[in-house]
């Protein structure tokens, strides 16, 4: 395998326990550059624990996380972010005392994207991409739910990620708002940004993903193209309750 063909992210035999509870049990998966990857599973299946191990919020008891050919298993979250791993959260966490533009400039400053006018222009470019340019000077606590989700994605994009982990960015949104956010994520994937999407809305997962992995009780029970995974009897039993 050449360097160009190597996976961007390699999760190798990750195991994570909390006391006597095994949250992840020997999880191994490779994700290629530019892939749109769906992660599904019932509540408590280990999805959040896995992305926390990838992003650095948690360290596994065993196994490794290799990103861009570098073992990052022991690196803290901020150093992983500087290497290109960004995460958006299910519950947006903006700096509420700041405007939308100022929120983005914090991320750009962290990423070292120039300063002053250069930084502001970069922030406005991202906001335009997210459909939030008109809200640049608005206090972040005045945004609607879908605007907050877009700003959360914009803040993640401010660190110029190679890998974006989107954690239930569409939860609680209307059908039309789900389509808006989904279109944004798909367009980002077309720019060679690798995206892991954690989502419970099956229609969104099916439309977005090139591959889907389903976890249940900390184990991989299915991994493949969306149609195959959704037709899997174990997935239907564990996730869909059928």
C-alpha positions in Angstrom: 0.0 0.0 0.0 1.4 3.4 -1.0 1.2 6.4 1.3 -1.5 7.9 -0.9 -3.6 4.7 -0.5 -3.2 4.5 3.3 -6.3 5.2 5.4 -6.5 8.7 7.0 -7.8 7.2 10.2 -6.9 3.8 11.6 -8.6 2.6 14.8 -6.8 -0.5 16.0 -8.3 -2.9 18.5 -9.7 -0.1 20.7 -11.0 -1.3 24.1 -12.4 1.1 26.7 -13.7 0.1 30.1 -15.3 2.1 33.0 -14.8 0.1 36.1 -16.3 -3.3 35.3 -18.2 -2.1 32.3 -16.8 -2.5 28.8 -17.9 0.4 26.6 -15.8 -0.6 23.6 -14.6 -4.1 22.9 -11.8 -4.5 20.4 -13.0 -2.0 17.8 -11.0 -2.0 14.6 -11.8 0.1 11.5 -10.0 2.1 8.8 -11.5 5.2 7.2 -10.1 6.6 4.0 -9.4 10.2 3.0 -12.5 12.0 1.8 -14.8 9.2 3.0 -18.4 9.9 4.3 -18.7 7.5 7.1 -21.9 6.9 9.1 -21.8 5.7 12.7 -25.0 4.3 14.2 -26.2 2.3 17.1 -28.8 2.3 19.9 -28.2 4.5 23.0 -25.4 3.1 25.1 -23.8 1.2 22.1 -20.5 3.0 22.4 -20.7 5.6 19.7 -19.8 8.6 21.9 -17.1 6.6 23.6 -15.5 5.8 20.3 -15.5 9.4 19.0 -14.1 10.5 22.3 -11.3 8.1 21.9 -10.7 9.3 18.4 -10.8 13.0 19.3 -8.8 12.6 22.5 -11.4 13.3 25.1 -10.8 9.8 26.4 -7.8 7.5 26.2 -8.5 3.8 25.5 -7.4 1.0 27.9 -6.0 -0.9 24.9 -5.5 -0.3 21.2 -4.4 2.6 19.1 -5.6 5.6 17.0 -3.4 6.4 14.0 -4.2 9.6 12.1 -2.4 10.5 8.9 0.2 7.8 9.6 1.0 9.2 13.1 0.0 7.4 16.3 -2.0 10.0 18.3 -3.4 7.6 20.9 -1.7 9.5 23.8 -2.1 13.1 22.4 -4.6 15.4 24.1 -7.5 16.9 22.2 -6.0 20.2 21.3 -2.9 18.6 19.7 -5.2 16.3 17.7 -7.2 19.3 16.6 -4.0 21.0 15.3 -3.3 17.9 13.3 -6.7 18.1 11.7 -9.2 16.3 13.9 -12.3 18.5 14.6 -15.5 17.7 16.3 -18.9 19.4 16.5 -21.1 18.6 19.4 -24.8 17.5 19.6 -25.5 20.4 22.0 -23.9 23.6 20.5 -21.5 25.3 22.9 -20.9 28.8 21.5 -19.3 31.6 23.5 -22.6 33.3 24.1 -21.2 36.7 25.0 -19.6 36.9 21.6 -20.9 37.5 18.1 -21.1 34.7 15.5 -18.0 36.2 13.8 -16.1 36.4 17.1 -16.9 32.8 17.8 -15.2 31.7 14.6 -12.2 33.9 15.0 -11.4 32.1 18.3 -11.1 28.9 16.3 -9.1 30.6 13.6 -6.7 32.1 16.1 -6.2 28.6 17.6 -5.4 27.2 14.2 -3.0 30.0 13.5 -4.8 31.4 10.5 -3.1 34.8 10.2 -4.4 37.7 12.3 -6.6 40.8 12.0 -8.0 41.3 8.5 -6.8 38.0 7.2 -8.4 36.1 10.1 -11.7 38.1 9.7 -11.8 37.4 6.0 -11.2 33.7 6.6 -14.0 33.7 9.2 -16.4 35.5 6.8 -15.6 32.9 4.1 -16.6 30.1 6.4 -19.8 31.9 7.5 -20.7 32.5 3.9 -20.2 28.8 3.1 -22.5 28.0 6.0 -25.2 30.5 5.0 -24.5 32.6 8.1 -22.8 35.7 6.6 -25.9 37.9 7.4 -25.6 36.8 11.1 -21.9 37.6 11.5 -22.5 40.5 13.9 -25.4 38.9 15.7 -24.9 37.7 19.3 -24.6 33.9 19.2 -27.4 33.6 21.8 -29.9 35.0 19.3 -29.5 32.3 16.7 -32.2 29.7 15.9 -31.6 26.0 16.5 -30.6 25.3 12.9 -28.4 28.4 12.9 -26.7 27.2 16.1 -26.0 23.8 14.4 -24.5 25.6 11.4 -22.4 27.7 13.6 -21.2 24.6 15.5 -20.1 23.2 12.2 -18.5 26.5 11.2 -16.5 26.5 14.4 -15.2 23.0 13.7 -14.3 24.1 10.1 -12.3 27.0 11.5 -9.5 24.7 12.5 -9.2 23.5 8.9 -9.9 19.8 9.6 -8.9 16.8 7.6 -11.4 14.8 9.7 -14.7 16.3 10.9 -16.7 14.3 13.4 -20.3 15.5 13.3 -22.2 14.4 16.4 -26.0 14.4 15.8 -25.9 17.8 14.1 -29.5 17.2 12.9 -31.1 16.1 16.2 -34.4 18.0 16.9 -34.5 19.8 13.6 -37.4 19.9 11.1 -37.3 17.9 7.9 -36.3 21.0 5.9 -33.7 21.9 8.4 -32.3 18.4 8.3 -31.9 18.7 4.6 -30.1 22.0 5.0 -27.5 20.6 7.4 -27.2 17.4 5.4 -26.5 19.3 2.2 -23.8 21.2 4.0 -22.1 18.1 5.2 -22.2 16.4 1.8 -20.7 19.5 0.2 -17.9 19.5 2.8 -17.2 15.8 1.9 -16.9 16.8 -1.7 -13.8 18.9 -0.7 -11.9 15.8 0.5 -12.7 16.4 4.1 -13.3 13.0 5.8 -16.5 13.1 7.8 -17.7 10.7 10.5 -21.4 11.4 11.0 -23.1 10.1 14.2 -26.9 10.2 13.6 -30.2 8.6 14.6 -32.1 9.9 11.5 -31.9 6.9 9.2 -32.9 8.8 6.1 -30.0 11.2 6.6 -27.5 8.3 7.3 -28.6 6.5 4.1 -28.3 9.6 1.9 -25.0 10.8 3.4 -22.9 7.7 4.0 -20.6 5.8 1.7 -20.2 3.2 4.4 -22.0 2.7 7.7 -20.8 1.0 10.9 -23.3 -0.1 13.5 -22.3 -0.6 17.2 -24.2 -2.5 19.8 -23.0 -3.1 23.4 -19.5 -1.9 22.4 -19.0 -4.2 19.5 -19.2 -3.8 15.7 -22.3 -5.8 14.5 -22.2 -4.5 10.9 -20.0 -2.6 8.6 -20.6 -1.9 4.9 -22.6 0.1 2.4 -25.8 1.6 3.8 -28.3 -0.8 2.1 -26.4 -3.9 3.4 -26.1 -2.6 6.9 -29.8 -1.6 7.1 -30.8 -5.1 5.8 -28.7 -6.8 8.4 -30.9 -8.7 10.8 -28.7 -7.9 13.9 -28.9 -4.2 13.0 -32.7 -4.4 12.7 -32.9 -6.2 16.1 -30.5 -4.0 17.9 -31.1 -0.6 16.4 -34.6 -0.7 14.8 -36.2 -3.0 17.3 -37.7 -5.3 14.7 
